[in-house]
Amino acid sequence: MSNDKRNRVIKTTTLSKEKLVADKWISQAEAARIRGVSPQAIGRLLNKGRFRTLQIGGRVLLDRREVENYKPKRTGRPRKRTHSTR
């Protein structure tokens, strides 16, 4: 197995069983449906560390509230300001 696959989900959350609420954590597929993007796009965000995750039985779960409140960061070079002429 390559290092990429082993280190794919780096940031995980350790919770006690008392704090684990079933409807608070969702799958990548459910997160994709909520955000209106592909599961691969959610996977890329996970690799960048944008969401807290919880791993149970080999499944990666995301915090529902973080997915719903996520605001994408602007990437790349800022646009030049254009001056309007009249």
C-alpha positions as CSV (number, residue, x, y, z in Angstrom):
1,M,0.0,0.0,0.0
2,S,1.4,3.4,-0.9
3,N,2.0,6.2,1.6
4,D,-0.7,8.3,0.0
5,K,-3.4,5.8,0.8
6,R,-2.2,5.2,4.3
7,N,-2.0,9.0,5.1
8,R,-5.1,10.0,3.2
9,V,-7.1,11.2,6.1
10,I,-4.7,12.8,8.5
11,K,-6.9,14.8,10.9
12,T,-9.2,12.6,12.9
13,T,-11.2,13.4,16.0
14,T,-11.1,11.2,19.1
15,L,-14.4,11.2,21.0
16,S,-15.7,9.3,23.9
17,K,-18.8,7.2,23.3
18,E,-20.9,9.6,25.3
19,K,-20.2,12.4,22.9
20,L,-20.9,10.4,19.8
21,V,-24.3,11.4,18.4
22,A,-25.3,9.5,15.3
23,D,-27.0,12.4,13.4
24,K,-24.0,14.7,13.9
25,W,-21.7,12.6,11.7
26,I,-22.3,12.0,8.0
27,S,-20.6,10.0,5.2
28,Q,-18.7,11.6,2.3
29,A,-21.6,10.8,0.0
30,E,-24.1,12.5,2.2
31,A,-21.7,15.5,2.5
32,A,-21.5,15.7,-1.3
33,R,-25.3,15.7,-1.5
34,I,-25.6,18.5,1.0
35,R,-22.9,20.6,-0.7
36,G,-24.1,19.8,-4.3
37,V,-20.7,18.5,-5.3
38,S,-19.1,15.1,-6.2
39,P,-17.8,12.7,-3.5
40,Q,-14.4,13.2,-5.1
41,A,-14.6,17.0,-4.3
42,I,-15.3,16.2,-0.7
43,G,-12.4,13.8,-0.7
44,R,-10.1,16.6,-2.0
45,L,-11.3,18.9,0.8
46,L,-10.6,16.1,3.4
47,N,-7.1,15.7,2.0
48,K,-6.6,19.4,2.5
49,G,-7.8,19.1,6.1
50,R,-10.9,21.4,5.7
51,F,-13.2,19.2,7.8
52,R,-12.9,17.3,11.1
53,T,-13.3,13.6,10.6
54,L,-14.1,10.5,12.6
55,Q,-13.1,7.1,11.4
56,I,-15.2,4.1,12.5
57,G,-14.7,0.7,11.1
58,G,-12.8,1.9,8.1
59,R,-15.4,4.5,7.2
60,V,-14.6,8.2,7.3
61,L,-17.4,10.4,8.8
62,L,-17.6,14.2,8.7
63,D,-19.2,16.7,11.1
64,R,-22.5,17.7,9.6
65,R,-22.4,21.2,11.0
66,E,-19.0,21.9,9.5
67,V,-20.2,20.6,6.1
68,E,-23.3,22.8,6.2
69,N,-21.4,25.9,7.3
70,Y,-18.3,25.4,5.0
71,K,-17.3,28.5,3.0
72,P,-14.8,27.8,0.3
73,K,-11.5,29.7,0.4
74,R,-10.6,31.6,-2.7
75,T,-7.6,30.1,-4.4
76,G,-5.2,31.3,-7.0
77,R,-4.0,34.8,-7.8
78,P,-6.3,37.7,-7.0
79,R,-8.0,39.3,-10.0
80,K,-6.8,42.6,-11.3
81,R,-9.1,45.5,-10.6
82,T,-10.5,46.8,-13.8
83,H,-11.3,50.5,-14.2
84,S,-14.6,51.2,-15.9
85,T,-14.6,53.9,-18.5
86,R,-17.6,56.0,-19.4
